Amino acid sequence: MFGICNLGIVPIRSEASDKSEMVSQLLFGDTFKIIETTPKWTKIVTTFDTYEGWIDNKQFQNITENQHQLLENSENILNGELIDFISYETNQLMPIPLGSSLNFLDVNEINITNFQFEGKKECGIKPKDNLLKTAFLYLNAPYLWGGKTPFGIDCSGFTQMVYKLNGYKLLRDASQQAIQGDALSFIEESEPGDLAFFDNDEGNIIHVGIMMDNNYIIHASGKVRIDRIDHLGIYNVDTGRHTHKLRVIKKVI
């Protein structure tokens, strides 16, 4: 059994409860495999990053395995505006955030609600120097654990969405993203768009950001912001102190 998100943003929770922690989000058009159901909740594995969690039964549409495969084989098309609108039925409008998936709109076997979209679309693999341009779209977005939109986003959701909008796939959590790519020996070897990872006292990766030129980094901490980075870690330009301990910088693309 498979499903597709037919709402703008849907929380993915760690347990089958409205009070449970939100660990990630589905955006409009995201697909998933259904692995367990209860009268109110469905446990899923997301197609894009194989992330597990629970969603409300009222917040998705079922699709067949064949429909899911059609989408898997189609070009990934994403909403390119901070927010835009899908129209449906008698000209009703539904807001969708940056990075929402739109490729199913062109697959008649799936678009049974007759959604229509006339906004800006992003598709294909873009050059690495476009990553920062995309990252700046999220600047000042508030930090939200599990978030993936300009209205609330966490550190790894930010890096994942920036890369996704440029045609590249990152895993969901910072610790998962840290196993991707090739490690660099020095900050001086890094290029804009490379990923910097940070750990805690136990050595666990807990934070990630995107490198910029001249030892700056853009990352989600309180909000998506720009700070300095050196061999020790992130230096917060507002507080005048280091906030995150650098573990490794990796070249993913």
N, C-alpha and C positions, 0 to 999 in steps of 0.2 A: 504494500500500500504506500502511496505517495501523496504529497500535498504541495500546495503553493500558497504563498502569502498574498491575500487579496485586499489587505489594508495597508495604510501608509507605514506604520511601525507596530510591531508586535513584540512584547517581551518574551524572552526565553528564560525560564526559571529553573533553579537547581532542583526543586521538588514540586510536586503537584499541588501547589497552594498559591493563592494570591498574595500571601504574606511571605512567600519564599524569596530568597535572593535572586535578583535579575543577573544572569551571567552573560547574556548577550541579547541581541535583537535580530528579528527578521525584518527586512525591508520589503517594500512592495515588490512582488515578482520573484522573491527568493523561493527556492524549492527545497524539499527535504523528503527523507524516507521516514515512514511511520513504523516505530518498533514496539509500541505498547499503547493501549488505550484504556481509559477508565470512563465512567459516565460523564465526567466534566473535563478531563485532561488527556492530552496526547503527548507521548514521549517521542521525540524526533531525533534524527541525525541530519544536519544540514548538508546539502549537496556541495556547496562551495568549499567548506573547510572542515567537514565531518565533525561538527561540534554537537554534543548531546545536551538535551534539556527538555523541559516541559512547556507546552503552550496550551492556551485555552481552546477547547473544541469549537468555540463560536468564532474563532479568529483566523480561519483558513478555509481553503477550498480543496476538496479531494481531486486528484488527477490520477490517471491510470499509469501503469508502468511504461506503456508505449508513449504516452504524452510526455512523461518525464524524460524518456530517452530522446524524443524529438528535441526537447529543450537542451539536453546535454550536448546534442550534435549541432545546435544552431549557434550562430555568432552571438557573443555576449554584448547586449546593447543596454546602456545605463543612462539614467537621467543626469544631465550635466549642469543643472541649476541647483542653487542652494535649496530651493523649494519650487515645485511646479504642481500642476493639477492634472489629474486624470478625469476625463468625463465619461459618463456611463448612463444607461437608461435614458430618461427624459432630461438630458442635459444637467444631471446632477454632477457636482464636482467633488473630488476627493484629493486632498493635498498629499504629495509624496516627496520624500527628502532626496537630497543629493545621493547618487549611487544606487537608486532603486533600479531593479532589473526590468527591462521592457521588451526583451526578445520574444516573449510569449504573445505579445500583441499581434505579431505577424504569423502566428500559427493558429489557423482557424479551428483546429481540433481542440484547442485549449481555451481560446478567448471566448468562452460561452456567454460571458457577461457583456460582451461588446464594448470593452473599454476602448477609449480613443485618447491619443496623446499627440500634441502638436508642438511640444517644446524642444529644447536642445538635447541632442543625444550624443553620447560618447561611446566609441567602439574601437576595437583594434588595439595593437600594441604601440605605445607612444615612446619617443626617445626619453632617456633617463633625465635629461635636463628639464623635462616637463613636470617632474614629480613635485618640485617646490612650488611651482605655480598652482598645482592642485592643492598642496598642503596649506597655502595661504588662504584658500577658500574657507578653511575651518578655523582660522585665527580668531581667538576670543570665544570659541565655543566652550561652554561650561563643562567641567569634568563631571562625568556620570559613569559610575561603575557598570560595566556591561553595555554602555551606549555606543552607537555607531553612526550618529547623525550630527549635523551642525547645531542641534538643539540640546546636545548632551552626548559626550563621547569619552571613552577611556583611552589610555595611552596606546594599547595595542589595537583597539578599534580604529583609532586615528591612523596608525601606520598601515593597517590592513586596507582601509577604505581608500587612502591615497594611492597605494599600489594598485588596488583593484580598478580604480578609475583610469589607470594608465595601462591596463591590460595584463597586470602581473598578479600572481596568487601568493598571498601570505597566509599562514595559519592564524588562528584566532588570538591566542594568548602570547604575551611577551616571551614566556619560557619556551613555547613551541616555535615561535619565530626565530629564536636564538639558535635553533639547530639548522636553520636554512643558511645558505650562502657560505662565503669563505672569509675567515678571520683576517684582519689586518694587524700588523705589528705596531703601528704608530698612528696617532691622530693625523699626522702630516700626510699619510698615505691615503686618507679618506677623500672622497669626492661628494659633492652635494647629491643627496638622495640615498647615501649609504645609511645603514641602521646602526645606532649605538645602543648597547644594552647595559643595564645597571643592576647590581645585586645588593642583597642585604648582608648582615653580619654572618648569616649562616651559609652564604654563597649561593642563594637562590635568586634567579633572575626575576626581578619584580617591576622593571620599568624599561621602556624603549622610546626612542625618539629618532628624528630624521636629521642627518647632518646637513649643515649649510656651509657656505664659504667662510673663511677667516675665523674658524673656531667658534661658530655659532651653531645652535641646535634649535629645532622647533619640536615641541613635545606637548603632551597634555598633562598638566599638573596644576590643579585648581581651575585652569582653563587652558586652551591651546595657546601657547606663548613661545616667545623667542628668548633664549638665554645664552650665556657663554658656556663653553665646554673646554676643559683642559684635561691633563693626564689623571687628575684626581676624580673628575666627574663634572656634574652640572653646577655652574655658579649662578645662583639666582641674582639677577641684576637689581631686583627690588630690595631684597633683604641683605644683600652683600655677603652671602655665605653659600657654601656648597650644600646641595640638597640631595644629590643622588651620586652613588659611588660607581665609577665606570668599571665595567667588567671587560667588554670587548666591543669592537666596531667590526661590522660585517658588510661585505659587498655581496648583495643578493642578485643584482643584475649588472 
